[in-house]
Amino acid sequence: MWQLWNNRRYEDSMSDILIVDDERDIRELIGDILEDEGFGTRLAGNSEECMTAIAEEVPALLILDIWLKDSQMDGIDILKAVKRDHPEIPVVIISGHGNIEIAVAAIKQGAYDFIEKPFNIDQLLVVIRRGMETSRLRRENQDLRRRETESADMLGASAAFRTLMGQLEKVTKSNGRVMLTGPAGSGKELAARYIHGNSGRADAPFVCVSCASIEPDRMEEVLFGRESEERGLETGLLEEANGGVIYFDEVADMPLGTQSKILRVLVDQTFLRVGGSDKVEVDLRVISSTSRDLEAEIAADRFRRELYHRLNVVPITVPSLEERREDIPDLARHFIALLNGTQGLPLRELGEEAAALLQTMSWPGNVRQLRNVIERVLILGDPSGEIRATEIPGETEVPAEDGRVVLSGAVATMPLREAREAFEREYLMTQINRFGGNISRTAEFVGMERSALHRKLKSLGVVTGAKTGRASKSDGEEAAAG
């Protein structure tokens, strides 16, 4: 959630395929086919062009002919160099009929797969799509590992945040399985990385499995790996996480068939690779997350109850941004500094009125939405001076510069006394929620004595929850409003 990168450049690199073949017709034909399918391609006719292209920008996938005429290196030499310097790149070997044995040998040396000439277009596309998915998963997990220390910074001071941190601290030193629940964008993945980064497994891998983004028919191969005589051995994400943490993001999207096999892994700490016969032993800590109601998923036969109980040993709820409005100004300032450091966006101060407005807005996208709003303001706004309330997007009920306020239709039709009460009630509820239920800070901000504020809230039918830090209408006021 906190980690940021240039999305366009990242997506472009993920579609970049380098095609290396000494026959111009072959490499151009493959390039045209892949470009028609939406991939970006680069072409190289010999080993020198190939290594230069890789040095300029590492591709997402390499299609490599074994025999390269008039080259200092053949395909096997290039394969060895690429797997040494860039082991995350899937390499697909192209071979003629007479070179199958060499192609199989290349598989054993780390090649992802091979395509025999003359190749079938459908077969080519299947291999390329699978290879590109493998490339994406490897890069995502490497990116997570590189930024893990930065990403594990937790920020907040609200009551809801302190409760979350207290729960996270209790589970960091254990090996217990944790189920993180909360709305999308609230920071469940950040919480998972915090647990890992402060645990005894901090120096071991943290591998994220995005259950929603992996094709269902590929899930088991991605998780367990595969082995075959023709293609050798390819490890899956479970093996990559051995000794560390495997994080199932949005676990409700895991296919039912895979759920049964993951349940067995949790029981035995062993599994079989796809196509394999030897058991693989792993030592894993499992953290899962979901924004869905798993009890409802179980009732609908979309999630296995046994797996739920295995994963839900320690349930922790990650609060929404609306439950921690008090943290919004500090989070906004954090994003301003982070975007300045990572993208070179202006390092601006957050104005007091802008901070207050951010605290009163609706945040269905939670912390992720707040980060996007700050990025938009920094990109489109005046690079000099502090951020003003009028620059905050998505809010149109900001007072005009001449002091006028546009009334809603409901308030505009009320008698003055009712309209005043409606405004005061909504205004005070907004301020109390903004300050996390802290009456003293609310009273100071609105310019009232604490006792006077209590009397005003009582007269308006506003009740505050001591535990939740939230203000709401009393039952009588709700009934009247209904």
LUMROVEX-443805 format. One record per residue (C-alpha): x, y, z; residue in three letters. Coordinates in pm, 1 decimal, always signed. Example, Ala and Ser with C-alpha at 12.3 -4.5 7.8 and 13.67 -1.06 7.14 Angstrom:
2
+1230.0, -450.0, +780.0, ALA
+1367.0, -106.0, +714.0, SER
***
This chain:
482
+0.0, +0.0, +0.0, MET
+272.1, +243.1, +101.0, TRP
+518.2, +135.7, -161.5, GLN
+499.5, +350.6, -470.0, LEU
+645.1, +322.3, -815.7, TRP
+587.7, +470.0, -1158.8, ASN
+292.5, +255.2, -1264.8, ASN
+319.4, +325.4, -1635.1, ARG
+685.3, +234.1, -1653.9, ARG
+626.1, -74.2, -1440.9, TYR
+339.0, -191.5, -1664.3, GLU
+541.1, -120.1, -1978.9, ASP
+833.0, -330.5, -1852.3, SER
+593.0, -610.2, -1765.5, MET
+480.3, -635.0, -2131.2, SER
+831.5, -609.8, -2280.6, ASP
+945.4, -926.7, -2462.3, ILE
+1291.9, -954.6, -2620.0, LEU
+1302.0, -1185.6, -2926.0, ILE
+1645.6, -1315.2, -3027.8, VAL
+1679.2, -1508.5, -3356.3, ASP
+1934.0, -1483.2, -3635.2, ASP
+1658.7, -1531.9, -3896.6, GLU
+1499.0, -1195.0, -3956.9, ARG
+1173.6, -1342.0, -4088.5, ASP
+1128.6, -1555.9, -3775.3, ILE
+1191.0, -1280.4, -3521.5, ARG
+972.0, -1031.3, -3709.4, GLU
+691.0, -1287.6, -3744.4, LEU
+695.9, -1362.6, -3369.5, ILE
+712.2, -990.0, -3295.7, GLY
+409.4, -915.1, -3515.5, ASP
+207.2, -1197.2, -3355.3, ILE
+284.6, -1081.6, -3001.8, LEU
+220.8, -715.9, -3077.6, GLU
-117.8, -809.0, -3221.4, ASP
-187.3, -966.7, -2879.9, GLU
-96.5, -645.0, -2698.4, GLY
+262.3, -723.9, -2592.9, PHE
+554.3, -488.3, -2642.1, GLY
+850.0, -642.2, -2825.7, THR
+1214.2, -574.2, -2906.8, ARG
+1418.0, -768.7, -3164.3, LEU
+1780.6, -882.6, -3169.0, ALA
+1960.7, -1075.3, -3443.9, GLY
+2275.9, -1182.7, -3258.1, ASN
+2424.9, -1217.8, -2910.2, SER
+2575.6, -868.1, -2907.6, GLU
+2241.4, -703.4, -2984.0, GLU
+2074.2, -927.6, -2726.4, CYS
+2311.2, -843.2, -2438.8, MET
+2301.6, -473.1, -2526.9, THR
+1919.9, -476.5, -2520.4, ALA
+1916.2, -649.1, -2180.9, ILE
+2168.7, -399.0, -2042.3, ALA
+1951.5, -107.9, -2159.2, GLU
+1633.9, -247.6, -2000.8, GLU
+1570.4, -588.0, -1849.6, VAL
+1281.7, -752.8, -2039.7, PRO
+990.4, -932.6, -1877.3, ALA
+1054.8, -1240.9, -2093.5, LEU
+1321.2, -1359.4, -2337.9, LEU
+1250.9, -1569.9, -2650.5, ILE
+1585.4, -1716.9, -2750.5, LEU
+1700.3, -1924.7, -3048.8, ASP
+1961.1, -2187.9, -2959.4, ILE
+2172.2, -2141.6, -3275.6, TRP
+2281.6, -1787.4, -3357.2, LEU
+2498.8, -1746.6, -3666.2, LYS
+2782.7, -1493.5, -3663.6, ASP
+2758.0, -1445.0, -3285.8, SER
+3018.7, -1463.8, -3011.7, GLN
+2770.8, -1648.4, -2786.0, MET
+2517.3, -1916.4, -2872.3, ASP
+2176.3, -1948.3, -2707.5, GLY
+2306.2, -2168.7, -2423.1, ILE
+2577.8, -1913.8, -2339.2, ASP
+2320.0, -1635.3, -2333.3, ILE
+2088.0, -1847.0, -2118.6, LEU
+2362.6, -1904.2, -1861.3, LYS
+2450.2, -1534.7, -1851.2, ALA
+2086.2, -1426.9, -1814.7, VAL
+2007.4, -1679.5, -1540.5, LYS
+2321.7, -1569.0, -1355.8, ARG
+2250.1, -1194.4, -1371.4, ASP
+1869.4, -1188.0, -1399.6, HIS
+1729.7, -1518.0, -1265.3, PRO
+1377.3, -1374.8, -1256.0, GLU
+1351.9, -1354.7, -1639.5, ILE
+1169.0, -1652.1, -1794.8, PRO
+1363.3, -1770.3, -2101.6, VAL
+1169.4, -1951.5, -2375.9, VAL
+1396.8, -2149.3, -2607.4, ILE
+1328.1, -2180.6, -2983.5, ILE
+1468.9, -2496.3, -3136.0, SER
+1455.4, -2684.9, -3463.6, GLY
+1344.6, -3047.5, -3473.4, HIS
+1698.1, -3178.7, -3460.2, GLY
+1782.7, -2979.4, -3147.2, ASN
+1523.3, -3117.1, -2906.3, ILE
+1783.0, -3283.2, -2684.6, GLU
+1970.1, -2954.3, -2656.7, ILE
+1642.6, -2775.9, -2577.4, ALA
+1568.4, -3023.2, -2297.2, VAL
+1919.6, -2965.8, -2164.0, ALA
+1847.7, -2593.1, -2167.9, ALA
+1535.4, -2651.8, -1958.8, ILE
+1748.8, -2825.7, -1698.0, LYS
+1976.4, -2523.4, -1693.5, GLN
+1690.9, -2289.2, -1608.9, GLY
+1499.0, -2219.4, -1931.5, ALA
+1125.7, -2177.0, -1875.9, TYR
+1006.1, -2378.1, -2179.5, ASP
+1087.0, -2446.3, -2542.2, PHE
+900.4, -2405.2, -2870.6, ILE
+984.5, -2628.6, -3165.1, GLU
+1014.4, -2489.7, -3517.0, LYS
+798.8, -2466.0, -3714.5, PRO
+588.7, -2341.1, -3424.6, PHE
+212.5, -2340.8, -3379.6, ASN
+81.6, -1990.5, -3307.8, ILE
-167.9, -2105.0, -3043.3, ASP
+101.2, -2304.3, -2865.4, GLN
+335.0, -2005.6, -2882.6, LEU
+77.8, -1776.3, -2720.9, LEU
-1.9, -2024.8, -2441.9, VAL
+365.5, -2054.5, -2348.8, VAL
+421.5, -1677.5, -2368.4, ILE
+117.0, -1592.2, -2153.2, ARG
+219.2, -1843.4, -1888.6, ARG
+574.8, -1716.1, -1893.7, GLY
+460.6, -1354.8, -1862.5, MET
+244.1, -1441.4, -1562.6, GLU
+542.1, -1611.7, -1399.9, THR
+750.3, -1302.8, -1470.5, SER
+488.4, -1074.6, -1315.5, ARG
+463.4, -1279.4, -997.6, LEU
+841.5, -1296.2, -956.2, ARG
+882.5, -922.6, -1004.0, ARG
+599.3, -835.4, -768.1, GLU
+751.2, -1043.6, -491.7, ASN
+1102.0, -908.9, -554.0, GLN
+960.1, -556.6, -542.8, ASP
+791.7, -634.5, -210.2, LEU
+1116.3, -765.1, -65.3, ARG
+1321.0, -465.6, -179.8, ARG
+1085.6, -217.1, -15.6, ARG
+984.7, -424.9, +283.1, GLU
+1161.7, -211.4, +544.3, THR
+1012.8, +111.3, +411.3, GLU
+672.3, -50.2, +362.4, SER
+651.8, -177.5, +718.5, ALA
+638.4, +173.9, +868.7, ASP
+309.9, +218.1, +1052.3, MET
+176.2, +566.8, +1115.7, LEU
-104.9, +688.0, +1339.3, GLY
-209.3, +801.4, +1686.1, ALA
-587.5, +747.2, +1689.8, SER
-754.8, +511.0, +1933.3, ALA
-842.6, +268.8, +1651.2, ALA
-483.2, +267.8, +1527.5, PHE
-340.1, +214.9, +1876.0, ARG
-573.2, -81.9, +1921.4, THR
-452.6, -229.5, +1591.6, LEU
-87.4, -180.3, +1685.3, MET
-141.7, -344.4, +2021.6, GLY
-282.8, -651.0, +1849.7, GLN
-5.0, -662.2, +1589.1, LEU
+265.5, -638.1, +1855.0, GLU
+121.2, -938.6, +2035.0, LYS
+143.0, -1162.3, +1728.9, VAL
+482.5, -1057.5, +1590.2, THR
+683.3, -1290.7, +1812.4, LYS
+458.9, -1593.3, +1769.8, SER
+413.7, -1831.8, +1479.8, ASN
+34.6, -1820.3, +1496.4, GLY
-165.9, -1785.0, +1178.7, ARG
-327.8, -1443.0, +1143.2, VAL
-642.0, -1344.2, +952.7, MET
-654.7, -972.7, +870.2, LEU
-998.5, -836.1, +785.2, THR
-1100.7, -488.5, +679.2, GLY
-1219.6, -289.3, +379.1, PRO
-1015.9, -259.2, +59.5, ALA
-737.6, -3.6, +85.1, GLY
-726.4, +1.8, +464.6, SER
-374.4, -141.2, +491.1, GLY
-407.5, -515.2, +546.2, LYS
-97.6, -593.3, +340.5, GLU
+98.4, -329.6, +531.0, LEU
-8.7, -491.2, +858.5, ALA
+105.2, -832.4, +728.6, ALA
+447.1, -693.7, +636.3, ARG
+471.9, -527.7, +977.0, TYR
+414.2, -864.0, +1147.1, ILE
+682.7, -1022.8, +930.5, HIS
+931.6, -737.4, +967.6, GLY
+912.6, -747.1, +1347.3, ASN
+911.9, -1124.1, +1384.6, SER
+1183.8, -1383.1, +1419.1, GLY
+1143.1, -1448.8, +1044.6, ARG
+1228.5, -1093.0, +940.2, ALA
+1541.4, -1202.9, +752.7, ASP
+1352.2, -1476.9, +567.0, ALA
+1129.7, -1425.6, +259.8, PRO
+791.7, -1251.7, +261.8, PHE
+597.1, -1385.5, -36.9, VAL
+265.2, -1230.4, -136.6, CYS
+7.9, -1444.0, -319.0, VAL
-248.5, -1221.8, -488.9, SER
-534.0, -1472.1, -498.2, CYS
-755.3, -1242.7, -704.9, ALA
-503.6, -1186.6, -986.6, SER
-390.4, -1544.6, -1054.8, ILE
-589.6, -1742.1, -1310.8, GLU
-777.2, -2023.8, -1128.1, PRO
-639.4, -2295.6, -1356.0, ASP
-285.8, -2170.8, -1286.1, ARG
-316.8, -2130.3, -909.8, MET
-179.3, -2470.7, -808.4, GLU
+115.9, -2452.2, -1046.1, GLU
+200.0, -2103.9, -919.3, VAL
+178.6, -2211.9, -554.7, LEU
+327.2, -2561.8, -565.0, PHE
+557.0, -2543.7, -867.8, GLY
+585.6, -2820.9, -1123.3, ARG
+822.7, -3084.2, -1251.8, GLU
+842.2, -3298.4, -1563.9, SER
+1104.2, -3480.1, -1768.1, GLU
+1073.9, -3238.2, -2056.5, GLU
+1067.2, -2914.1, -1858.8, ARG
+1262.5, -2997.3, -1547.3, GLY
+1178.3, -2849.6, -1207.0, LEU
+1022.0, -2511.0, -1139.6, GLU
+964.0, -2399.0, -781.8, THR
+639.7, -2236.3, -670.9, GLY
+566.3, -1956.6, -428.1, LEU
+537.3, -2191.5, -130.0, LEU
+896.7, -2304.6, -177.3, GLU
+1011.7, -1946.6, -229.6, GLU
+856.9, -1859.0, +107.9, ALA
+1022.9, -2149.2, +291.9, ASN
+1146.8, -2033.6, +632.1, GLY
+949.6, -1709.8, +606.2, GLY
+595.0, -1585.5, +558.9, VAL
+342.1, -1667.5, +287.9, ILE
+73.2, -1398.0, +265.1, TYR
-257.5, -1489.8, +97.5, PHE
-402.4, -1156.9, -13.3, ASP
-781.9, -1170.3, -59.6, GLU
-789.5, -1539.5, +29.1, VAL
-1163.8, -1558.3, -47.5, ALA
-1070.5, -1558.6, -417.6, ASP
-870.8, -1881.4, -389.1, MET
-1034.7, -2162.1, -595.7, PRO
-1211.4, -2431.2, -392.0, LEU
-990.7, -2709.4, -526.6, GLY
-676.6, -2523.1, -424.3, THR
-826.3, -2453.5, -81.3, GLN
-834.6, -2827.8, -10.5, SER
-467.4, -2864.8, -99.3, LYS
-362.2, -2560.9, +102.9, ILE
-548.4, -2711.0, +398.7, LEU
-333.0, -3020.9, +364.9, ARG
-16.8, -2805.6, +351.1, VAL
-118.9, -2635.9, +676.2, LEU
-167.2, -2973.6, +842.3, VAL
+144.5, -3154.1, +713.4, ASP
+378.7, -2869.0, +610.2, GLN
+443.6, -3076.9, +297.8, THR
+309.8, -3084.2, -58.3, PHE
+368.9, -3228.9, -403.1, LEU
+465.6, -3019.7, -702.3, ARG
+234.8, -3044.0, -1000.8, VAL
+347.9, -3354.8, -1189.1, GLY
+584.1, -3455.2, -909.2, GLY
+594.3, -3756.1, -677.1, SER
+838.1, -3646.1, -405.0, ASP
+708.2, -3459.2, -101.5, LYS
+845.5, -3109.7, -46.5, VAL
+882.1, -3000.8, +315.1, GLU
+835.9, -2634.4, +407.0, VAL
+847.4, -2424.5, +721.5, ASP
+595.8, -2144.4, +675.6, LEU
+408.2, -1885.1, +872.9, ARG
+75.1, -1808.2, +707.8, VAL
-95.1, -1468.8, +713.7, ILE
-419.7, -1416.2, +521.6, SER
-644.8, -1121.6, +449.2, SER
-991.4, -1058.8, +312.0, THR
-1231.3, -771.3, +261.4, SER
-1522.4, -1014.0, +228.9, ARG
-1742.6, -1183.5, +489.4, ASP
-1594.5, -1533.5, +499.9, LEU
-1886.6, -1670.4, +701.5, GLU
-2113.4, -1567.6, +413.2, ALA
-1869.9, -1722.6, +163.6, GLU
-1880.4, -2047.1, +363.5, ILE
-2261.5, -2043.1, +367.7, ALA
-2257.7, -2000.4, -11.8, ALA
-2017.1, -2297.2, -48.5, ASP
-1742.7, -2075.1, -189.4, ARG
-1499.5, -2118.8, +99.9, PHE
-1408.6, -2426.1, +302.8, ARG
-1498.5, -2400.0, +670.7, ARG
-1203.8, -2621.0, +771.0, GLU
-960.6, -2387.2, +596.6, LEU
-1125.1, -2084.9, +757.9, TYR
-1069.9, -2227.2, +1105.3, HIS
-707.8, -2313.2, +1022.0, ARG
-634.2, -1961.2, +895.3, LEU
-840.7, -1767.3, +1148.5, ASN
-634.4, -1857.3, +1456.6, VAL
-573.8, -1490.4, +1545.2, VAL
-830.9, -1258.8, +1384.0, PRO
-729.9, -891.7, +1359.6, ILE
-948.9, -616.1, +1216.8, THR
-773.1, -335.6, +1028.2, VAL
-983.6, -19.7, +1076.1, PRO
-1113.7, +187.4, +789.1, SER
-985.1, +541.8, +741.8, LEU
-1315.7, +680.9, +868.3, GLU
-1248.7, +504.4, +1199.0, GLU
-917.0, +684.7, +1232.1, ARG
-987.2, +1035.1, +1099.0, ARG
-751.6, +1178.3, +1358.7, GLU
-461.2, +1022.0, +1164.9, ASP
-550.6, +1176.4, +827.5, ILE
-330.2, +1491.5, +846.4, PRO
-21.8, +1290.2, +948.2, ASP
-91.3, +1031.4, +676.7, LEU
-133.7, +1307.0, +418.8, ALA
+198.9, +1466.0, +520.4, ARG
+362.7, +1122.9, +503.8, HIS
+241.5, +1078.0, +145.8, PHE
+358.8, +1426.5, +49.1, ILE
+711.7, +1343.9, +168.5, ALA
+702.9, +995.7, +13.3, LEU
+585.1, +1120.1, -327.8, LEU
+850.7, +1388.9, -320.5, ASN
+1119.0, +1128.3, -257.1, GLY
+995.6, +865.6, -503.2, THR
+846.9, +1072.1, -785.7, GLN
+999.2, +1417.1, -738.4, GLY
+661.2, +1581.2, -678.7, LEU
+659.6, +1916.6, -493.9, PRO
+728.7, +1905.9, -119.7, LEU
+442.5, +2125.8, +0.9, ARG
+300.4, +2206.3, +341.4, GLU
-53.9, +2089.8, +418.7, LEU
-267.4, +2390.1, +505.9, GLY
-478.6, +2381.0, +822.3, GLU
-806.4, +2423.0, +630.9, GLU
-706.6, +2154.5, +380.7, ALA
-621.2, +1915.8, +666.3, ALA
-956.1, +1986.2, +832.6, ALA
-1139.7, +1925.6, +505.2, LEU
-961.8, +1593.7, +448.6, LEU
-1076.4, +1483.1, +793.5, GLN
-1441.5, +1550.9, +712.3, THR
-1451.9, +1382.2, +369.9, MET
-1589.9, +1038.7, +292.0, SER
-1317.4, +778.0, +222.8, TRP
-1466.8, +461.2, +67.0, PRO
-1122.3, +377.5, -74.5, GLY
-955.7, +430.9, +263.7, ASN
-580.9, +500.7, +291.9, VAL
-521.1, +407.5, -72.6, ARG
-773.4, +671.9, -180.1, GLN
-610.0, +933.3, +44.4, LEU
-274.2, +863.7, -115.8, ARG
-426.4, +903.2, -463.2, ASN
-589.5, +1234.8, -365.3, VAL
-258.5, +1371.0, -235.4, ILE
-77.6, +1259.5, -551.9, GLU
-339.6, +1429.6, -769.2, ARG
-309.4, +1755.0, -573.1, VAL
+70.5, +1752.7, -602.0, LEU
+56.6, +1683.5, -977.2, ILE
-214.3, +1933.6, -1071.2, LEU
-178.2, +2201.6, -804.1, GLY
+46.7, +2504.3, -769.3, ASP
+392.2, +2367.6, -678.7, PRO
+457.0, +2663.0, -447.0, SER
+283.3, +2748.2, -123.2, GLY
+79.6, +2531.0, +110.1, GLU
-199.7, +2301.8, -5.8, ILE
-534.3, +2483.5, +21.1, ARG
-879.1, +2338.9, +83.3, ALA
-993.6, +2452.5, -262.5, THR
-735.0, +2219.2, -422.3, GLU
-880.2, +1904.8, -264.2, ILE
-1072.7, +1713.1, -534.8, PRO
-1411.0, +1550.6, -485.1, GLY
-1552.3, +1810.7, -247.7, GLU
-1783.5, +2074.0, -395.0, THR
-1943.1, +2210.0, -78.1, GLU
-1649.7, +2437.5, +1.5, VAL
-1747.8, +2799.9, +86.2, PRO
-1701.8, +3040.9, -199.9, ALA
-1433.2, +3307.0, -167.2, GLU
-1698.2, +3570.6, -90.9, ASP
-1810.2, +3367.0, +212.1, GLY
-2135.3, +3233.6, +63.8, ARG
-2237.4, +2873.5, +133.2, VAL
-2467.4, +2678.8, -100.3, VAL
-2739.3, +2510.9, +107.5, LEU
-2868.1, +2162.4, +34.1, SER
-3229.9, +2133.9, -77.7, GLY
-3340.7, +1978.9, +253.5, ALA
-3191.4, +2254.0, +471.6, VAL
-3307.1, +2531.0, +239.5, ALA
-3673.0, +2433.2, +291.4, THR
-3658.8, +2415.4, +675.7, MET
-3766.5, +2691.5, +914.5, PRO
-3467.8, +2881.8, +1056.1, LEU
-3469.7, +2705.8, +1396.1, ARG
-3481.0, +2355.0, +1246.2, GLU
-3218.0, +2442.8, +986.7, ALA
-2988.4, +2583.3, +1256.5, ARG
-3029.1, +2269.2, +1469.1, GLU
-2969.9, +2043.7, +1168.4, ALA
-2654.8, +2232.8, +1078.0, PHE
-2522.6, +2238.5, +1436.8, GLU
-2592.6, +1867.3, +1480.8, ARG
-2413.5, +1769.9, +1159.0, GLU
-2128.3, +2012.8, +1220.3, TYR
-2060.3, +1893.0, +1574.6, LEU
-2089.3, +1525.6, +1478.5, MET
-1837.1, +1587.2, +1199.8, THR
-1591.7, +1757.8, +1436.8, GLN
-1624.5, +1490.6, +1706.2, ILE
-1561.6, +1217.0, +1450.2, ASN
-1271.2, +1417.6, +1311.2, ARG
-1103.7, +1421.5, +1653.7, PHE
-1172.8, +1054.5, +1721.9, GLY
-1437.8, +1122.2, +1986.9, GLY
-1212.0, +1352.0, +2191.6, ASN
-1456.8, +1604.4, +2343.8, ILE
-1185.1, +1827.7, +2487.4, SER
-1014.6, +1875.6, +2149.7, ARG
-1351.4, +1923.0, +1978.7, THR
-1450.8, +2189.3, +2231.9, ALA
-1118.9, +2369.5, +2182.8, GLU
-1155.6, +2366.1, +1803.6, PHE
-1517.5, +2487.7, +1791.3, VAL
-1453.5, +2752.8, +2060.1, GLY
-1679.7, +2623.2, +2337.0, MET
-1631.3, +2525.3, +2698.5, GLU
-1635.2, +2148.2, +2745.9, ARG
-1942.1, +2164.1, +2971.7, SER
-2121.5, +2389.6, +2725.6, ALA
-2044.3, +2147.6, +2442.4, LEU
-2185.1, +1857.5, +2646.7, HIS
-2508.0, +2053.1, +2703.1, ARG
-2530.3, +2145.3, +2334.7, LYS
-2479.5, +1781.9, +2227.5, LEU
-2747.7, +1665.8, +2469.5, LYS
-2995.7, +1927.3, +2341.2, SER
-2926.1, +1822.2, +1981.8, LEU
-2964.2, +1451.0, +2060.2, GLY
-2602.4, +1363.8, +1975.4, VAL
-2445.0, +1071.8, +2161.3, VAL
-2077.1, +975.8, +2159.3, THR
-1935.7, +627.9, +2195.0, GLY
-1656.8, +618.0, +2450.0, ALA
-1512.4, +302.2, +2296.7, LYS
-1568.2, +375.2, +1931.2, THR
-1478.7, +744.4, +1937.4, GLY
-1776.1, +811.3, +1708.5, ARG
-2070.8, +1047.5, +1733.8, ALA
-2421.4, +960.0, +1618.6, SER
-2781.3, +1069.6, +1656.1, LYS
-2974.7, +938.6, +1951.1, SER
-3253.6, +688.8, +1887.7, ASP
-3506.7, +966.1, +1919.3, GLY
-3331.5, +1182.8, +1665.3, GLU
-3296.4, +887.3, +1425.2, GLU
-3667.0, +822.5, +1451.0, ALA
-3745.7, +1188.0, +1394.5, ALA
-3514.1, +1195.7, +1093.1, ALA
-3683.7, +883.5, +955.2, GLY
***
